[in-house]
């Protein structure tokens, strides 16, 4: 049993300078856990509601004092002194206290901060590492370390919209360890820094997640420069290092059409363009290739990419069990991008994970554009045997804290890194 003694929260700043929550859960006998929650810029319409203050005079309305107050008062009053059998019971109580479908009463950010802080405190009470706690929660043995997919170039909402698609990531497909994957990515990243200095006369200015963001002349230029950077680093594109693309199509989808730069494409045209990219470039993963409500065409996209690249759902799925079930039934995707704050509690995220796994899907455990130095995501990706982990680039401390934690877990567990699908 885990008895909550006190919940306390504090408004802190995320990697974009925007407010978020840091919450501490103290259990009986003095066991404590503290966790910070991330925040997204590219958000799906079906995500749980992040409660913001709306006071335009403070952080332009983005303050989180109401959410903090809901932890310190509403949730603390309801939960302090209560004993729980574990994470699932605690999270069910949080959902019941809020009482809304999208967690808008208490706020998904407030609820998740308690869910995560409780997990860390419970791990301390059980004298186990956090990744082991997550594995025990799932009831699955530790098997492998996730393969990093690491931001190289950024556009869309992460970089001021200078390119319509959101991210081009490198996948060190030939790497056998986390250590080797990061070393390979460092070489590619530095080659890209040198390339954009020559080609665009631009310093290494970065987007929200650390990706480089020169003024590309369209998506193809992003892919071409990524391939050139891989070659310049001494690697073979498609063999040693491949590409993963986050298209984030919902952000340029209007009135049933995709406004891709100067072009206007219908769904069939967008699918044709995506499959053409996969044929021309070493792309092994395609995220949100179509808009989140373009359900009728996702099955066709998945069929066209089958055996060539993963069809990843982010905005389409929002780590939401109902949307995942719909996608499984429609055969609309084969990979879940798992973001815990999209749904709001660990227990619900676990349900989404299990639905994806039961359908034979891959799972990519993902950070958000607004992150903190907290590294719980690395433990989650290991504990839940994620196939991939998507944290951001290899710059900026809020990203590196997760990679450094993966290095520490690798040294401690000696677990192998999962092979890329089909490798």
DAQUIUR-V29538 format. One record per backbone hydrogen bond with DSSP energy under -0.5 kcal/mol. CO is the residue of the C=O (numbers start at 1). NH is the residue of the N-H. E is the energy in kcal/mol with one decimal. If there is no record, write none. Layout:
[[CO:NH:E] [CO:NH:E]]
This chain:
[[2:4:-0.6] [2:84:-2.3] [3:28:-2.3] [4:81:-3.8] [6:26:-2.9] [8:24:-3.3] [10:12:-0.5] [10:22:-2.4] [12:20:-2.6] [14:17:-2.1] [18:14:-3.3] [20:12:-2.3] [21:37:-1.8] [22:10:-2.0] [23:35:-2.4] [24:8:-2.2] [24:26:-0.5] [25:27:-0.6] [25:33:-1.7] [26:5:-3.2] [26:6:-1.8] [27:30:-1.3] [28:31:-0.8] [31:27:-3.9] [33:25:-3.0] [35:23:-2.7] [39:370:-2.7] [41:43:-1.2] [44:47:-1.5] [49:51:-0.7] [49:108:-3.3] [54:56:-0.9] [55:58:-2.1] [55:61:-1.8] [58:61:-1.7] [58:63:-0.8] [59:62:-2.2] [61:54:-2.4] [63:53:-2.7] [64:68:-2.5] [65:69:-2.7] [66:70:-2.1] [67:71:-1.5] [68:72:-2.7] [69:73:-2.6] [69:74:-0.7] [70:75:-3.3] [71:76:-1.5] [73:77:-2.7] [74:78:-1.7] [75:79:-2.1] [76:80:-2.5] [79:82:-2.2] [82:4:-2.4] [84:2:-2.7] [86:90:-2.0] [87:91:-2.9] [88:92:-2.1] [89:93:-1.8] [90:94:-1.9] [91:95:-2.3] [92:96:-2.1] [93:97:-2.5] [94:98:-2.0] [95:99:-2.6] [102:49:-3.0] [103:107:-1.3] [107:111:-2.4] [108:112:-2.7] [109:113:-1.7] [110:114:-1.5] [111:115:-2.4] [112:116:-2.8] [113:117:-2.0] [114:118:-2.7] [115:119:-1.6] [116:120:-2.1] [117:121:-2.3] [118:122:-3.0] [119:123:-2.1] [120:124:-1.9] [121:125:-2.4] [122:126:-2.1] [123:128:-2.3] [124:127:-1.1] [129:133:-2.0] [130:134:-2.4] [131:135:-2.1] [132:136:-2.6] [133:137:-2.2] [134:138:-1.8] [135:139:-1.6] [135:140:-2.0] [145:418:-3.0] [146:148:-0.5] [147:389:-1.7] [148:172:-0.5] [149:391:-0.5] [150:170:-3.1] [152:212:-2.9] [153:168:-2.8] [155:158:-1.4] [155:159:-0.5] [156:159:-1.3] [156:161:-2.7] [158:208:-2.1] [159:162:-0.9] [163:156:-3.4] [166:155:-3.3] [167:246:-2.5] [168:152:-2.6] [168:153:-2.0] [169:244:-2.4] [170:150:-2.7] [170:172:-0.5] [171:173:-2.2] [171:242:-2.8] [172:175:-1.0] [176:417:-0.9] [177:181:-2.3] [178:182:-2.5] [179:183:-1.9] [180:184:-2.4] [181:185:-2.2] [182:186:-2.4] [183:187:-1.6] [184:188:-2.0] [185:189:-3.0] [186:190:-2.6] [187:191:-1.9] [188:192:-2.1] [189:193:-2.3] [190:194:-2.0] [191:195:-2.2] [192:196:-2.6] [193:197:-1.4] [194:198:-1.8] [195:199:-3.1] [196:200:-2.0] [196:202:-1.5] [197:201:-0.7] [203:205:-2.5] [205:213:-1.2] [207:210:-1.9] [209:393:-3.1] [211:207:-2.7] [212:154:-2.5] [214:216:-2.0] [216:218:-1.0] [218:221:-0.6] [218:222:-1.0] [219:223:-1.9] [220:224:-2.9] [221:225:-2.5] [222:226:-1.9] [223:227:-2.6] [224:228:-2.4] [225:229:-2.1] [226:230:-2.1] [227:231:-2.3] [228:232:-2.5] [229:233:-1.4] [230:235:-2.1] [231:234:-1.9] [235:237:-0.6] [236:239:-1.7] [236:240:-2.5] [236:241:-1.3] [240:174:-2.1] [241:238:-2.6] [242:171:-2.7] [243:284:-3.0] [243:285:-0.8] [244:169:-3.4] [245:247:-0.7] [245:287:-3.4] [246:166:-1.1] [246:167:-1.9] [248:251:-1.7] [249:252:-2.0] [250:253:-1.0] [252:254:-0.6] [252:259:-3.2] [254:257:-1.9] [257:254:-2.8] [257:259:-0.6] [258:260:-1.4] [258:265:-2.6] [259:261:-1.2] [260:263:-2.0] [263:260:-0.9] [265:258:-3.3] [266:270:-2.4] [267:271:-2.5] [268:272:-2.2] [269:273:-2.2] [270:274:-2.5] [271:275:-2.6] [272:276:-1.9] [273:277:-2.1] [274:278:-2.2] [275:279:-1.7] [276:280:-1.9] [277:281:-2.6] [281:283:-2.6] [282:243:-3.0] [282:284:-0.5] [284:310:-2.3] [285:245:-2.9] [286:312:-2.6] [287:247:-2.3] [287:248:-0.7] [288:249:-2.1] [291:294:-1.4] [293:295:-1.1] [294:297:-1.6] [294:298:-0.8] [295:298:-0.6] [295:299:-0.7] [297:301:-2.0] [298:302:-2.7] [299:303:-2.2] [300:304:-2.3] [301:305:-1.8] [302:306:-1.1] [305:308:-2.8] [305:309:-2.4] [310:286:-2.7] [310:312:-0.8] [311:334:-2.3] [311:335:-1.4] [312:288:-2.5] [312:314:-0.6] [313:337:-2.1] [314:317:-0.7] [314:318:-3.7] [317:320:-2.0] [319:321:-0.5] [320:324:-2.5] [321:325:-2.5] [322:326:-1.9] [323:327:-2.2] [324:328:-2.7] [325:329:-2.3] [326:330:-2.0] [327:331:-0.8] [327:332:-2.6] [328:331:-0.7] [334:362:-2.4] [335:313:-2.4] [335:337:-0.5] [336:338:-0.9] [336:364:-2.9] [337:339:-0.7] [338:366:-2.7] [339:342:-1.7] [339:343:-0.6] [340:343:-1.1] [340:344:-2.7] [342:48:-2.9] [345:349:-2.0] [346:350:-2.4] [347:351:-1.7] [348:352:-2.2] [349:353:-2.5] [350:354:-2.7] [351:355:-2.1] [352:356:-2.2] [353:357:-2.6] [354:358:-2.5] [355:359:-1.0] [356:359:-0.5] [356:361:-2.5] [357:360:-1.8] [362:336:-2.4] [363:365:-0.6] [363:387:-1.9] [363:388:-1.7] [364:338:-2.9] [364:366:-0.5] [365:390:-2.7] [369:371:-0.9] [370:39:-2.9] [371:15:-2.2] [375:378:-1.3] [375:379:-0.9] [376:380:-2.2] [377:381:-2.6] [378:382:-1.8] [379:383:-3.2] [380:384:-2.5] [381:386:-3.0] [382:385:-1.6] [387:147:-2.4] [388:365:-2.5] [389:149:-2.3] [389:391:-0.6] [390:367:-3.0] [392:151:-0.6] [396:399:-1.4] [396:400:-2.5] [397:401:-2.2] [399:402:-1.0] [399:403:-1.6] [400:404:-3.4] [401:405:-1.5] [402:406:-2.2] [403:407:-2.2] [404:408:-2.0] [405:409:-2.6] [406:410:-2.7] [407:411:-2.3] [408:412:-1.9] [409:413:-3.0] [410:414:-2.3] [416:145:-2.8] [420:423:-2.8]]
